[in-house]
Amino acid sequence: MKRIVLIESGVSGPEKFVYQVYPPHGLMYLAGYLRAKRPEIEIKIIDLMLRREPEESILSELKDFSPDLAGIHAMHFQARSMHRIAALVKQNFAIPVIAGGPYPSSEPLRALADPNIDLAVRGEGELTFAEVIERLESGKNFSGLPGTAWRSNGKAAIAADREFIRDIDSIPFPAWELIELKKFFDWRVLAQNDVRWRKELATIFTSRACPYGCTFCHNMFGKRFRPRSPENVLAEVRLLYEKYGVREIHVIDDCFNFDQARAKAILAMLAESGMDLKLAFPNGIRGDRLDAEMIGLLKAAGTYKVNFGIESGSERIQRLIRKELDLDKIQKNIELVTQAGIFCHGFFMMGFPGETEDDMKKTIEFALKSKLHTAGFALLSPFPGTRVRETAEQMGKKCDFDPEDTSYARIACNLTEVSDRRLAQLHRLAHWKFYFRPGQVLRIFSATPNKWLLPRIFRAHFRLKFL
């Protein structure tokens, strides 16, 4: 094995440009791990999400590189692109094609129905992918390889799950040198955070997994919170700052502040590091695991925006979806965060199984009473591999939605106690009531950095939220 190409799948076409783009961490972690373990192997990363080009555009690049193995990463909205890439590779090279990421992890049989895909890596990929290479080099088949699904005699089989890596500090940093990081500095690239303070942006994970049991979430990294040490996180941030010129960090953990002492230590180290940084938390943090000290440290470390995953303003629904947020506490913390001069956004959902109109109105009222600057009200999409998808199937509901449509503004399948028409009305009402209030637009404008970006952001999201 001399050369491996790792490809980040794209989307259907340029009309999908509203998709947010950030460095392909899954592939970068694979590359970093393999380069440490097998330095003699040459690795190339191709990022079609960033390039926004047709799959065929990479063919000449692939021919020049002449890979011995192709790994392709995809989330659900990238599934079609993954299959087109797999076909392109198989038509031009006699090499194995390995699929990885949330899509093949949660739907391995669907992925393997494509004869162009030889193996699906499920869940955390570093150890599994390295063992895949070892088996290929030794001439062994994939049978029984933990953390995979494979095809044998035309039939797909799923092996046992692989145990997750406990010591995350033992994993090398992502291979930042293998991507075109400066292309993410372009203001025209819609970052995961929508807005940004500075153009020199990078995203990082400081932990893996979320220990909470939300029924609508995937389970890529298990339910045991596995953190990096504050020292390890600081070392990667300093690398990005000094070697790559990064001046803004977006932390995209599933639950950054689950371990509050660790979160405070990271923020304190960043605040005392001497680096001139801005921070944002676009994936959201646990709003009821904040206190005044952490809020002060967020501000001191350069945080200008925090997103909160709230989902529902109904305590009954909080219990049903197993999120179980302390709604009173998060209301108080939102107010404290805004008082600290930090922009606050809230994630909400409508459409949970058994949800009533009263539950949805409680969600709207929670948002209206809060000090949130902005709020997004999504319609539930029961993705394969989630508990809510299992519930939908038990209810006899057909979930028929376009996996590439991540606007979350269309009804995938109605699991609530209200009609489709009323669900759509309440969803639209939530946005109108929240945003079209006296003074709300002014609050948003006043708290937003780089206000000249607002028209582009509004155009990108208006049709997603109000259609």
SVG drawing of the C-alpha trace seen along z (x, -y; Angstrom):
<svg xmlns="http://www.w3.org/2000/svg" viewBox="-55 -48 63 64">
<polyline fill="none" stroke="black" stroke-width="0.4" points="0.0,0.0 1.7,-3.2 -0.9,-5.8 -4.4,-6.4 -6.9,-9.0 -9.5,-10.2 -12.4,-12.1 -15.0,-14.3 -18.3,-13.9 -20.0,-16.9 -23.7,-17.7 -25.8,-17.6 -25.0,-21.0 -24.3,-24.7 -27.9,-25.3 -27.0,-23.6 -24.5,-26.3 -26.4,-27.2 -24.8,-24.1 -22.3,-25.1 -18.7,-24.1 -15.9,-23.3 -12.7,-21.3 -13.2,-17.5 -12.2,-16.4 -13.1,-12.8 -10.7,-12.4 -8.1,-14.6 -8.0,-12.5 -7.7,-9.3 -4.8,-10.8 -3.1,-12.0 -3.4,-8.6 -2.2,-6.7 0.8,-9.1 1.9,-8.4 1.5,-4.7 2.5,-4.2 4.6,-7.2 5.7,-5.5 2.1,-5.7 1.4,-8.8 -2.1,-10.3 -4.1,-12.8 -7.3,-14.5 -9.8,-15.8 -12.7,-18.0 -15.7,-18.3 -17.8,-20.1 -15.3,-23.0 -14.7,-22.8 -18.4,-22.7 -17.5,-20.9 -19.0,-17.8 -17.5,-14.5 -16.0,-14.1 -13.8,-17.1 -11.5,-15.1 -10.7,-12.3 -7.5,-13.8 -6.3,-14.5 -7.0,-10.9 -5.2,-9.6 -2.1,-11.7 -2.1,-10.4 -2.8,-6.8 -4.2,-5.6 -4.1,-2.0 -7.1,-2.6 -10.0,-5.2 -11.8,-6.2 -15.0,-8.3 -16.7,-10.1 -20.4,-11.1 -23.1,-12.4 -26.7,-11.6 -27.1,-14.7 -23.9,-13.7 -25.1,-10.1 -25.7,-10.6 -22.4,-12.2 -20.7,-9.3 -22.2,-6.8 -21.2,-8.8 -17.6,-9.1 -17.5,-5.4 -18.7,-4.7 -16.1,-7.1 -13.3,-5.4 -14.4,-1.8 -14.8,-2.7 -11.3,-4.0 -9.2,-2.1 -9.1,1.5 -8.8,0.6 -10.9,1.1 -13.4,-1.6 -14.1,-2.1 -17.1,-4.2 -17.2,-6.0 -19.1,-8.7 -22.6,-9.0 -24.4,-7.8 -22.7,-4.4 -22.4,-4.0 -26.2,-4.3 -27.2,-2.7 -24.4,-0.2 -26.7,2.1 -27.9,-0.7 -24.4,-1.8 -23.3,1.8 -26.2,2.2 -23.9,0.2 -21.5,2.7 -18.9,0.0 -18.5,-0.1 -16.4,2.8 -16.6,2.0 -18.3,-0.4 -16.5,-1.6 -19.0,-2.2 -18.4,-4.8 -15.0,-5.9 -12.6,-5.1 -8.9,-5.4 -8.3,-1.9 -10.6,-0.2 -9.2,-1.9 -5.7,-1.0 -6.7,2.6 -8.4,2.6 -5.1,1.6 -3.3,4.3 -5.8,7.0 -5.6,5.8 -1.8,5.9 -1.8,9.4 -4.4,10.7 -7.0,11.4 -10.7,10.8 -12.8,8.4 -14.9,11.1 -15.5,10.3 -13.5,7.1 -14.9,5.1 -16.6,1.8 -17.3,2.7 -19.9,4.0 -18.8,5.9 -20.0,7.9 -19.4,11.7 -20.7,13.8 -23.0,11.0 -24.5,10.6 -23.9,7.9 -22.8,8.7 -22.3,6.5 -19.5,7.2 -19.6,6.4 -19.0,2.8 -15.5,1.7 -14.6,0.5 -14.1,-3.3 -10.7,-4.8 -10.6,-5.8 -7.6,-8.0 -8.3,-10.7 -5.0,-12.4 -3.3,-9.4 -4.8,-10.2 -2.5,-12.5 -3.8,-15.9 -5.8,-16.1 -3.6,-16.4 -4.1,-20.1 -1.2,-20.1 -3.2,-18.0 -6.1,-20.4 -6.3,-23.9 -7.1,-25.7 -6.7,-29.2 -9.6,-28.5 -11.8,-28.4 -10.7,-31.9 -12.7,-33.2 -15.7,-35.3 -17.8,-33.7 -17.6,-30.3 -20.6,-29.9 -19.1,-28.7 -20.9,-26.4 -21.4,-29.4 -23.0,-31.5 -21.3,-34.6 -17.7,-35.1 -15.7,-37.7 -12.5,-37.1 -11.8,-35.4 -8.9,-33.2 -11.1,-30.4 -10.7,-26.8 -12.9,-24.3 -11.8,-21.9 -13.2,-19.0 -12.1,-19.0 -14.0,-15.8 -16.0,-12.9 -19.5,-11.7 -22.4,-13.1 -23.6,-11.2 -27.2,-12.3 -29.8,-10.2 -31.6,-12.5 -33.8,-10.3 -33.2,-12.4 -29.4,-12.1 -27.0,-9.7 -24.6,-7.6 -21.4,-7.8 -19.1,-8.1 -21.0,-6.2 -22.5,-7.6 -19.3,-7.7 -17.9,-11.3 -14.3,-11.1 -12.5,-14.4 -9.1,-15.6 -7.0,-17.2 -6.9,-21.0 -3.2,-20.8 -3.7,-18.7 -6.4,-21.1 -4.2,-24.2 -1.4,-22.6 -3.6,-22.1 -4.9,-25.7 -1.4,-27.0 -0.4,-25.0 -3.2,-26.5 -2.4,-30.0 1.3,-30.0 1.7,-27.8 -1.5,-28.4 -2.4,-32.0 -5.8,-31.0 -7.4,-33.8 -10.8,-32.4 -11.8,-29.0 -15.2,-27.3 -15.6,-24.5 -17.8,-21.8 -18.0,-19.3 -21.3,-17.5 -21.1,-18.5 -18.1,-20.7 -19.1,-21.6 -20.3,-18.2 -17.1,-18.2 -17.4,-21.7 -14.0,-21.7 -12.3,-20.7 -14.2,-23.3 -13.2,-26.0 -9.6,-24.9 -9.5,-25.1 -11.1,-28.5 -8.7,-29.8 -5.7,-28.5 -6.9,-30.2 -7.5,-33.4 -4.0,-33.4 -2.2,-32.1 -1.4,-35.5 -3.0,-34.4 -5.4,-37.0 -8.4,-34.7 -12.1,-34.8 -14.3,-31.8 -17.7,-30.5 -19.7,-27.3 -21.9,-26.6 -22.8,-23.1 -24.3,-24.3 -23.4,-23.8 -25.4,-22.4 -27.2,-25.4 -27.9,-24.1 -24.3,-23.2 -23.1,-26.8 -22.4,-29.0 -21.2,-32.6 -17.5,-31.5 -17.7,-29.7 -19.6,-32.5 -16.8,-34.9 -14.2,-32.6 -16.1,-32.3 -15.9,-36.0 -12.3,-36.2 -11.2,-33.6 -12.7,-35.7 -16.1,-34.0 -18.5,-36.2 -21.2,-33.6 -22.8,-30.6 -25.5,-28.4 -27.8,-26.5 -29.5,-23.2 -32.9,-23.7 -35.2,-21.8 -38.5,-22.1 -40.0,-24.5 -42.2,-21.7 -41.0,-19.8 -43.1,-16.8 -41.4,-16.7 -38.0,-17.2 -38.6,-14.0 -39.9,-12.1 -37.0,-13.0 -34.6,-12.2 -32.9,-15.6 -34.2,-16.6 -32.9,-20.2 -33.5,-22.3 -35.6,-24.9 -35.6,-27.5 -31.8,-27.3 -31.1,-27.7 -33.4,-30.8 -31.3,-32.4 -28.1,-31.4 -29.1,-32.8 -29.7,-36.1 -26.3,-36.0 -24.6,-35.2 -26.2,-38.0 -25.4,-40.4 -21.8,-39.4 -22.0,-40.7 -22.1,-37.3 -24.4,-36.7 -26.9,-33.8 -28.7,-31.5 -31.2,-28.8 -31.9,-25.5 -35.6,-24.4 -37.5,-21.5 -41.1,-20.7 -42.6,-17.4 -41.7,-15.0 -43.8,-11.8 -46.9,-12.6 -46.2,-16.4 -49.4,-18.5 -50.2,-22.0 -49.9,-23.0 -46.3,-21.6 -45.3,-23.5 -46.8,-26.8 -44.8,-26.3 -41.7,-26.1 -42.6,-29.3 -43.3,-31.0 -40.0,-29.9 -38.1,-31.4 -40.1,-34.7 -39.5,-35.0 -35.8,-34.3 -33.0,-36.8 -31.9,-34.9 -30.8,-37.1 -31.8,-34.5 -33.6,-31.2 -34.0,-28.4 -37.2,-26.2 -36.6,-23.0 -39.1,-20.3 -38.0,-16.9 -36.2,-14.7 -36.1,-11.1 -32.8,-10.0 -32.0,-6.3 -30.0,-5.0 -31.9,-7.2 -34.4,-6.2 -37.0,-8.5 -36.7,-6.8 -37.4,-3.5 -40.4,-5.1 -41.7,-6.4 -41.5,-2.9 -43.3,-1.4 -46.0,-4.0 -46.3,-2.8 -45.1,-6.2 -43.2,-6.3 -40.4,-8.8 -39.9,-9.9 -37.6,-12.9 -34.7,-14.1 -31.6,-13.4 -29.9,-16.3 -32.5,-18.7 -31.1,-19.8 -33.2,-22.9 -35.4,-21.1 -38.3,-23.3 -40.3,-20.5 -42.3,-17.8 -40.5,-14.5 -43.2,-12.5 -45.7,-13.8 -45.4,-12.1 -47.3,-14.7 -50.9,-15.0 -51.7,-17.8 -52.4,-17.7 -49.7,-18.4 -51.3,-21.7 -51.3,-22.8 -47.7,-21.6 -46.6,-23.7 -48.6,-26.7 -47.1,-26.5 -43.6,-26.1 -44.0,-29.3 -45.7,-31.1 -42.7,-30.4 -40.3,-32.2 -42.6,-35.1 -43.4,-35.7 -39.8,-35.5 -38.2,-37.7 -40.9,-40.2 -41.1,-41.8 -40.4,-45.4 -36.7,-45.8 -35.6,-42.2 -34.0,-43.0 -32.2,-45.9 -30.9,-43.6 -29.6,-41.2 -27.9,-44.0 -26.3,-45.5 -24.9,-42.2 -23.6,-40.9 -19.9,-41.3 -19.2,-42.1 -22.6,-43.5 -21.9,-43.7 -22.4,-39.8 -26.0,-40.0 -27.7,-40.4 -25.9,-37.3 -26.7,-35.3 -30.3,-36.4 -30.7,-35.5 -29.1,-32.1 -31.4,-31.2 -34.7,-33.0 -35.9,-30.5 -34.9,-27.7 -36.9,-29.0 -39.9,-30.6 -40.8,-28.5"/>
</svg>
